[in-house]
Amino acid sequence: MPRRLVVEGGFGVDGGRDRLLDERARVLGFEDLREYLQARCDAGSSVPGIAAELGVRDWQVQAALARLAVRLAPRPQRLAARRRRHTEERIAACVAALGFADVQAYLLDRVVERGWLLAEVAAELAAHRVTVRRLLDCYGIRRVRRTPAERAAAESGRRVQTVGWQARRAARLAELGFGRSGGELCQLLPELKGLIPGLEPPPVVDLAAARFRLYQAVTGLLRRQADARPLLVVVDDLHWADTGSLRLLVFLAGELRAARLVVLGTYRDVEMATGQPLAETLGTLAREPLVERIALGGLGQGRGRPSGRHHHRAPAR
């Protein structure tokens, strides 16, 4: 009677795939593939990112994760870890640009030697103070409390920086044309008073004259901007505009004929009734040779284009 040898158990054939991935993980500084996958998953890496680093397909990474019982962290946790990693890489690049060997050397210089506040470090790194505090804890760096004299000196330095920044900002606004007629423009932009020192709106003696000076100020500002580069101004929802704004629009149409400027105004005719200020304004604008009116209907059923369109082109000048 012939003898038979029965081998119980099983084996798998992977064509050396796991061995290749193990070798690539060791090249990256890990003991084996499982340690590499676990570290990358804990750091918030995605399957496509891991596959790109290993030089394989996504499905191969997913199969390896399943075979080695490595679980990806929940998506919110992975996204948070990824944002943290990107932030740390950006901070490292910023620190290198400032001439430091690493983040630890930078923090020792700014926090320990110079006694900077967290807000100052965060401002220089363009990071949140919580991020700076976490980096300090990571490198074991403790902040040194400032003496009253040091705090006073730092406050004085910050005031000097603030004054310099405000001066540069005011100079830039003046260069853009806000300084010449800033007093009149304060009526439209009250925040200009806080941006340009000493700027106050002129006293109103004659309402009509004050309105005319305001319109001239807006016209001059737009003309100066258009002289530097072609300008497009979009005014939306004209059917809700007040009478003063519509008068300004008519004034611009008459004064800026030669400027490299296009004013685009939109309105809904279904919300415009006879006798409203916009109806009168449209009649006045229709007499301007450079005003072009385009009427658009609703979208046709099943089509991606207006079902009706009336285009009236004024003669070019």
Summary of the structure (lengths in Angstrom):
residues: 317
radius of gyration: 33.8
end to end distance: 112.0
largest distance: 127.0
contacts: 751
relative contact order: 0.04
helix: 56%
strand: 6%
